[in-house]
Amino acid sequence: KKITTKDIEFTTIRKKGAIGNLDKRRTLIEGLKRNAAKGNAKVGKIIDSDRRFRTWEDIDNPSSSATIYCLMDVSGSMTTDKKHMARAFYFWLCQFIKLKYDKTEIFFIAHDTEAQFLDEVSFFNITAGGGTACSFAFKLALEHIKTNNISSKSNVYVFEMSDGDNLPGDNVICQKIIEELLTLCQFIGYGEIIANGNYIPSATLQNTLAHIDHPHLLSAHIREKADIYKALQKFLLQPEVIT
């Protein structure tokens, strides 16, 4: 999506203007031309008639806009190592998005069996526990997008980091919410962190999401720190995703 911002552009050269807008190069050229016409082709003393000033006009610049929802599982099954990898992923994701877009808005959502918006500092330092119900985080993001009409103003991206150890009945709920989110989002990325823990592929959220056939939904396994970079590559190097 594009938003319009006001900017100025120096478009013309005039003989009168503010001294702060003096075009030194053009002024020197005018002095050189004047002296050359007298048979002395070199820069000498600059006089008032040599001076040239830049003038500007207001222009409308198209500017890209992105809204990012960073969802993170902070339940009891998310060990310290898993949370560290989730935070590392989001740190580098945010750096990339801020460089890519002129205007970015990032929302941080942490969840266990409940979900809440947090500021950036709290998000990167939160410790929690309890069970896991990922649907609450996806639902909170969906409601926020719809209530604030975000998708009409911005490219919307939703990312979730979890170990996939979700309540079995909640996986189906997640699937329905994500399918609706895909109608509003540019992309949804799900990272399943399986480091240092029991892993039952058939029981994880990723296994459920595999039933959604959509080009703008991708998932990745993160087993070690090196996989964070691989996940970022997989999510962000899609030509139709980051535009």
C-alpha positions in Angstrom: 0.0 0.0 0.0 1.1 3.6 -0.6 0.5 6.6 1.6 1.3 10.1 0.5 3.7 12.4 2.3 4.6 16.0 1.7 8.1 16.9 0.6 10.0 19.7 -1.2 12.0 19.5 -4.4 14.4 22.1 -5.8 13.1 22.4 -9.4 14.2 25.8 -10.8 17.1 28.3 -10.7 16.5 32.0 -10.3 18.6 35.2 -10.0 17.0 36.2 -6.7 16.5 34.2 -3.6 17.5 33.5 0.0 21.3 33.3 0.6 20.8 29.9 2.1 19.6 28.6 -1.2 22.6 29.9 -3.2 23.6 27.4 -5.8 27.4 27.7 -5.6 28.2 25.7 -8.7 25.9 27.6 -11.0 27.1 30.9 -9.5 30.7 30.0 -10.3 29.7 29.0 -13.8 28.0 32.3 -14.4 31.0 34.2 -13.1 33.2 32.1 -15.4 31.0 32.8 -18.4 31.0 36.5 -17.7 34.8 36.6 -17.5 35.2 34.4 -20.6 33.0 36.9 -22.6 35.7 39.5 -21.7 38.5 37.2 -22.9 39.5 36.1 -19.4 38.2 32.5 -19.0 38.7 32.0 -15.3 36.7 32.5 -12.1 37.3 35.9 -10.6 35.3 38.1 -8.3 31.6 37.1 -8.0 29.1 40.0 -8.5 25.4 40.1 -7.8 24.4 39.3 -11.4 26.4 36.0 -11.2 24.4 34.6 -8.3 21.9 31.8 -8.9 19.4 30.5 -6.3 17.6 27.3 -6.1 13.8 27.5 -5.6 11.5 24.7 -4.6 7.9 23.5 -4.8 5.9 21.2 -2.6 5.4 17.7 -4.0 3.5 14.6 -3.0 5.7 11.5 -2.5 4.3 8.0 -2.4 5.5 6.2 0.7 5.2 2.6 1.6 3.5 1.5 4.8 3.6 -1.7 6.8 1.9 -3.0 9.9 3.4 -5.9 11.6 1.9 -8.2 14.3 4.5 -10.1 16.3 2.9 -12.9 18.2 4.9 -14.9 20.7 4.1 -18.0 22.8 5.3 -17.4 26.4 3.6 -20.5 27.9 5.3 -22.9 30.3 6.5 -25.2 27.6 8.5 -22.4 26.0 11.9 -22.8 27.7 14.4 -20.1 28.2 16.3 -21.2 25.0 13.1 -21.2 23.0 12.1 -17.8 24.1 15.6 -16.5 23.3 15.3 -17.8 19.8 11.8 -16.3 19.4 13.1 -12.9 20.6 16.1 -13.1 18.3 13.8 -13.8 15.3 11.6 -10.8 16.1 14.6 -8.5 16.7 16.0 -9.1 13.2 12.6 -9.1 11.6 11.8 -5.7 13.0 15.2 -4.3 11.8 14.5 -5.6 8.3 11.0 -4.2 8.1 12.0 -0.8 9.4 14.7 -0.6 6.7 12.3 -1.7 3.9 9.3 0.5 4.6 9.1 4.3 5.0 6.4 4.0 7.6 6.1 1.0 9.9 3.8 0.2 12.9 4.7 -2.9 14.9 2.3 -4.5 17.5 3.6 -7.0 20.0 1.3 -9.7 21.4 2.3 -12.3 24.0 0.2 -15.2 24.9 -0.3 -18.4 26.9 -4.0 -19.2 27.4 -4.7 -15.5 27.1 -3.2 -12.8 24.8 -2.3 -9.2 25.5 -0.7 -6.3 23.6 2.7 -5.3 25.1 5.1 -2.5 24.4 8.3 -3.4 22.8 10.5 -3.5 25.9 8.0 -5.6 27.9 7.6 -8.0 24.9 11.3 -8.7 24.8 11.6 -9.2 28.5 8.4 -11.0 29.5 8.5 -14.3 31.3 5.2 -16.2 31.8 3.9 -19.7 32.2 0.7 -21.8 32.0 -0.9 -23.6 29.0 -0.9 -22.7 25.4 -3.9 -21.5 23.3 -2.5 -19.8 20.2 -5.9 -18.8 18.9 -6.2 -16.0 21.4 -3.2 -14.2 19.9 -4.4 -14.6 16.3 -7.9 -13.5 17.3 -6.6 -10.4 19.1 -4.6 -9.5 15.9 -7.6 -10.1 13.7 -9.9 -8.0 15.8 -7.4 -5.2 15.9 -7.0 -5.2 12.1 -10.8 -5.2 11.5 -11.6 -2.6 14.2 -9.0 -0.2 12.9 -9.4 -1.0 9.2 -5.6 -1.6 9.0 -5.6 -3.6 5.8 -7.0 -0.7 3.8 -4.2 1.6 4.9 -1.2 -0.7 5.1 0.5 -3.9 4.1 -0.2 -6.3 7.0 2.1 -9.0 8.2 1.4 -11.5 11.0 4.1 -13.7 12.5 3.8 -16.2 15.3 6.6 -17.9 17.2 5.6 -21.0 19.3 6.8 -24.5 20.1 3.5 -25.8 18.6 2.5 -27.4 21.9 -1.0 -26.1 21.6 -4.2 -27.3 23.1 -5.5 -29.9 20.6 -8.9 -28.4 20.3 -7.4 -25.0 19.8 -5.5 -25.9 16.6 -8.8 -26.1 14.7 -9.8 -22.7 16.0 -6.4 -21.3 14.9 -7.0 -22.7 11.4 -10.3 -20.9 11.0 -8.9 -17.6 12.3 -5.8 -17.8 10.1 -7.9 -18.5 7.1 -9.8 -15.2 7.8 -6.6 -13.4 8.5 -5.3 -14.4 5.1 -8.0 -12.4 3.4 -6.7 -9.3 5.2 -3.0 -9.8 5.3 -0.1 -9.7 2.8 1.6 -12.6 4.6 1.5 -14.9 7.7 4.6 -16.6 8.9 4.6 -19.3 11.6 7.9 -20.4 13.2 7.7 -23.6 15.3 10.6 -23.8 17.8 11.4 -27.4 18.6 14.8 -27.1 20.4 15.5 -29.2 23.5 12.0 -30.6 23.8 9.8 -33.5 22.9 8.4 -33.1 19.5 5.3 -34.9 18.2 4.7 -33.7 14.6 1.1 -34.9 14.3 0.1 -32.9 17.4 1.6 -29.5 16.6 0.0 -26.4 15.3 2.2 -26.6 12.2 0.7 -29.9 11.3 -2.8 -28.3 11.4 -1.6 -25.3 9.3 -0.3 -27.7 6.6 -4.0 -28.2 5.7 -4.3 -24.5 4.6 -3.2 -24.2 1.0 -2.3 -20.6 0.5 0.8 -19.0 -1.0 0.9 -16.3 1.6 1.1 -18.7 4.6 4.5 -20.3 5.3 5.9 -22.1 8.3 9.4 -23.0 9.3 11.1 -25.3 11.9 13.6 -23.7 14.2 15.8 -26.2 16.0 18.9 -24.1 16.6 20.1 -20.5 16.4 21.2 -20.9 12.8 17.7 -21.7 11.8 16.5 -18.2 12.8 18.3 -16.8 9.7 16.9 -19.5 7.5 13.4 -18.8 8.7 13.8 -15.1 8.0 15.0 -15.9 4.5 12.1 -18.3 3.9 9.6 -15.7 5.0 11.0 -12.5 3.6 12.5 -13.5 0.3 9.2 -14.2 -1.3 8.8 -11.8 -4.2 5.1 -11.4 -3.7 5.4 -10.9 0.1 7.6 -7.9 0.7 6.6 -5.3 -2.0 
